[in-house]
Amino acid sequence: MMMSRELERYPGRLIAVEGLDGSGKSTQLYLLKRWLEMKGLKVFFTEWNSSLLIKKATSKGKKRQLLTPTTFSLIHCTDFADRFERQILPLLKAGYLVLCDRYIYTAFARDAVRGCSRTWLQNLYGYACHPDITFFFNTPLQVALGRILGGRPQLKYHEAGMDMGFSNDPYDSFRIFQGKIFEEYLSLRDRFSFIEIDGSMNIEDQQQRVREIISKSIDLPRYRSRTIG
């Protein structure tokens, strides 16, 4: 296995969610975060492509449509590396429950569709550790697409996979691109022990399932914040 760090040596726990755009994963992670916080637990949230260090460079490259698939992948890896070293790893060492809205598997799926070598991608992220729990929200492609396309007046160039030449129509390109990403996720599911959540269930039932799994897998009282006084 390509991962070089052993997560077990850190007192914190790492929980990640993966799935297509529109799968409902972000909503479920937000609800989980609020639930854990209401229990008084030490929680930290981070999301994909959010490092302030390289945000301007990423935005500029996307706007000018200058990014090759390899450059695109390297930029996102730099973003992740910055967050991993500055946020994720220190907080795992400090005994936090770290919640990740997308993890390295997003790169494995998206960048493979863009033509990057799967072996190269796994080596590129070889410094990262596996989460304790990775939820994969398996939402029917048409449901996920309907949520995204119904809520956005216009798709972004890279979001729609227009750089791949699937179609000149951004909506057709988006459907093709997301379909290929979905197939990549299915190939990763068993290899990396994703816990599958049926994204077609209602929000409450999904959240109940997520909480049950978290409660059974993690000794939650261990992560209570200490009060002073």
C-alpha positions as CSV (number, residue, x, y, z in Angstrom):
1,M,0.0,0.0,0.0
2,M,1.3,3.5,-0.9
3,M,0.4,5.2,2.4
4,S,3.6,5.8,4.5
5,R,2.1,7.1,7.7
6,E,0.3,5.0,10.3
7,L,-2.8,6.7,11.5
8,E,-3.1,4.5,14.6
9,R,-0.2,6.3,16.3
10,Y,-2.3,9.5,16.5
11,P,-4.9,10.0,19.3
12,G,-7.3,11.8,16.9
13,R,-9.6,10.2,14.4
14,L,-10.0,11.1,10.7
15,I,-13.4,10.9,9.0
16,A,-13.8,11.6,5.3
17,V,-16.8,11.8,2.9
18,E,-16.6,11.1,-0.8
19,G,-19.1,11.1,-3.7
20,L,-20.2,12.9,-6.8
21,D,-21.1,16.6,-6.8
22,G,-24.7,16.6,-5.7
23,S,-24.4,13.3,-3.8
24,G,-25.4,15.0,-0.5
25,K,-22.1,14.3,1.2
26,S,-21.4,17.9,2.2
27,T,-24.9,18.2,3.8
28,Q,-24.3,15.0,5.8
29,L,-20.9,16.0,7.0
30,Y,-22.3,19.4,8.1
31,L,-25.0,17.6,10.1
32,L,-22.5,15.3,11.6
33,K,-20.2,18.2,12.6
34,R,-23.1,20.0,14.3
35,W,-24.1,16.8,16.2
36,L,-20.6,16.1,17.4
37,E,-20.2,19.8,18.5
38,M,-23.4,19.6,20.4
39,K,-21.9,16.7,22.3
40,G,-19.1,18.9,23.3
41,L,-16.5,17.0,21.3
42,K,-13.3,18.4,19.7
43,V,-14.1,18.7,16.0
44,F,-12.3,20.3,13.1
45,F,-13.6,20.6,9.6
46,T,-11.7,21.0,6.3
47,E,-12.7,20.8,2.7
48,W,-11.1,20.0,-0.7
49,N,-9.3,22.8,-2.5
50,S,-9.5,25.3,0.3
51,S,-5.9,26.2,1.2
52,L,-5.4,29.9,1.3
53,L,-1.8,29.4,0.4
54,I,-2.5,28.5,-3.3
55,K,-6.1,29.6,-3.7
56,K,-5.2,32.6,-5.9
57,A,-2.9,30.6,-8.2
58,T,-5.6,27.9,-8.6
59,S,-8.2,30.5,-9.4
60,K,-6.0,32.3,-11.9
61,G,-5.0,29.1,-13.7
62,K,-8.6,28.0,-14.0
63,K,-9.9,31.3,-15.3
64,R,-7.2,31.5,-18.0
65,Q,-7.8,27.8,-18.8
66,L,-4.0,27.2,-18.6
67,L,-4.0,24.0,-16.7
68,T,-3.0,20.6,-18.2
69,P,-4.4,17.5,-16.4
70,T,-1.0,17.0,-14.7
71,T,-0.7,20.6,-13.6
72,F,-4.3,20.5,-12.4
73,S,-3.5,17.5,-10.3
74,L,-0.3,18.9,-8.9
75,I,-2.0,22.1,-7.8
76,H,-4.6,20.2,-5.9
77,C,-2.0,18.0,-4.4
78,T,-0.2,21.1,-3.2
79,D,-3.4,22.4,-1.7
80,F,-4.0,19.1,0.1
81,A,-0.3,18.9,1.3
82,D,-0.6,22.3,2.8
83,R,-3.8,21.5,4.7
84,F,-2.5,18.1,5.7
85,E,0.7,19.4,7.3
86,R,-0.8,22.6,8.8
87,Q,-4.3,21.4,9.8
88,I,-5.1,17.7,9.5
89,L,-1.9,16.1,11.0
90,P,-1.5,18.6,13.9
91,L,-5.1,18.2,15.0
92,L,-4.9,14.4,14.8
93,K,-1.9,14.6,17.1
94,A,-3.9,16.9,19.4
95,G,-6.7,14.4,19.7
96,Y,-9.4,16.0,17.5
97,L,-12.1,14.4,15.3
98,V,-11.0,15.7,11.9
99,L,-13.8,15.8,9.3
100,C,-12.8,16.1,5.6
101,D,-15.2,17.0,2.9
102,R,-13.4,15.1,0.2
103,Y,-10.0,13.4,0.7
104,I,-7.3,12.0,-1.6
105,Y,-9.8,9.7,-3.2
106,T,-11.3,12.7,-5.0
107,A,-8.0,13.1,-6.7
108,F,-7.7,9.4,-7.5
109,A,-11.1,9.5,-9.2
110,R,-11.1,12.9,-10.9
111,D,-7.5,13.0,-12.0
112,A,-7.6,9.4,-13.4
113,V,-10.6,10.5,-15.5
114,R,-8.4,13.4,-16.8
115,G,-5.8,10.8,-17.9
116,C,-3.3,10.8,-15.0
117,S,-1.7,7.5,-14.2
118,R,-3.5,5.8,-11.2
119,T,-0.1,4.6,-9.9
120,W,1.4,8.1,-10.3
121,L,-1.6,9.6,-8.3
122,Q,-1.2,7.1,-5.5
123,N,2.5,7.8,-5.2
124,L,1.9,11.5,-5.4
125,Y,-0.3,11.3,-2.2
126,G,1.9,8.7,-0.6
127,Y,2.6,10.9,2.4
128,A,-1.1,10.8,3.5
129,C,-2.8,8.4,5.8
130,H,-6.0,6.6,5.3
131,P,-9.0,7.9,7.2
132,D,-10.4,5.8,10.1
133,I,-13.8,6.0,8.3
134,T,-14.5,7.0,4.7
135,F,-18.2,7.4,3.8
136,F,-19.0,7.0,0.1
137,F,-22.4,8.5,-0.7
138,N,-23.6,6.3,-3.6
139,T,-26.2,8.5,-5.2
140,P,-27.8,7.6,-8.6
141,L,-26.0,9.6,-11.2
142,Q,-29.2,11.2,-12.5
143,V,-30.2,12.3,-9.0
144,A,-26.9,13.9,-8.3
145,L,-26.9,15.6,-11.7
146,G,-30.4,16.9,-11.2
147,R,-29.4,18.5,-7.9
148,I,-26.4,20.3,-9.4
149,L,-27.9,21.3,-12.7
150,G,-31.1,22.5,-11.0
151,G,-29.2,24.8,-8.7
152,R,-26.7,26.5,-10.9
153,P,-27.3,28.9,-13.8
154,Q,-23.9,28.1,-15.4
155,L,-21.3,25.4,-15.0
156,K,-17.7,26.3,-14.6
157,Y,-15.2,25.2,-17.3
158,H,-13.2,22.6,-15.3
159,E,-16.2,21.6,-13.3
160,A,-17.9,20.5,-16.5
161,G,-14.8,18.6,-17.7
162,M,-14.7,20.9,-20.7
163,D,-10.9,20.6,-20.8
164,M,-11.3,16.9,-21.7
165,G,-13.2,17.5,-24.9
166,F,-16.0,15.2,-24.1
167,S,-18.6,17.6,-25.7
168,N,-18.9,21.2,-26.8
169,D,-22.0,21.5,-24.7
170,P,-21.1,22.1,-21.0
171,Y,-24.1,20.2,-19.7
172,D,-23.4,17.1,-21.8
173,S,-19.7,17.3,-20.9
174,F,-20.7,17.5,-17.2
175,R,-22.8,14.4,-17.4
176,I,-20.1,12.4,-19.2
177,F,-17.4,13.7,-16.8
178,Q,-19.4,12.9,-13.7
179,G,-20.4,9.5,-15.1
180,K,-16.7,8.6,-15.6
181,I,-15.8,9.8,-12.1
182,F,-18.6,7.7,-10.6
183,E,-17.1,4.6,-12.3
184,E,-13.7,5.4,-10.8
185,Y,-15.3,5.7,-7.3
186,L,-16.9,2.3,-7.7
187,S,-13.4,0.9,-8.5
188,L,-12.0,2.5,-5.3
189,R,-14.8,1.5,-3.1
190,D,-13.7,-2.0,-2.1
191,R,-9.9,-1.3,-2.4
192,F,-10.1,1.4,0.3
193,S,-12.9,0.0,2.4
194,F,-15.4,2.8,1.9
195,I,-18.6,2.6,4.0
196,E,-21.4,3.0,1.5
197,I,-24.4,5.2,2.3
198,D,-27.4,5.1,0.0
199,G,-27.6,8.7,-1.2
200,S,-31.2,8.2,-2.4
201,M,-32.5,7.9,1.1
202,N,-34.0,10.9,2.8
203,I,-31.6,13.2,4.7
204,E,-32.7,12.1,8.1
205,D,-32.2,8.4,7.5
206,Q,-28.8,9.0,6.0
207,Q,-27.7,11.0,9.0
208,Q,-29.0,8.4,11.4
209,R,-27.0,5.8,9.6
210,V,-23.8,7.9,9.7
211,R,-24.2,8.6,13.4
212,E,-24.8,4.9,14.2
213,I,-21.6,4.0,12.4
214,I,-19.6,6.7,14.0
215,S,-20.9,5.8,17.5
216,K,-20.0,2.1,17.0
217,S,-16.6,2.7,15.5
218,I,-15.2,5.6,17.7
219,D,-15.2,6.0,21.5
220,L,-16.8,9.5,21.3
221,P,-16.6,10.4,25.0
222,R,-12.8,10.3,24.7
223,Y,-12.9,13.4,22.5
224,R,-14.8,15.7,24.8
225,S,-13.4,19.2,25.1
226,R,-11.9,20.0,28.5
227,T,-13.8,22.8,30.4
228,I,-12.0,25.3,32.5
229,G,-13.4,26.4,35.8
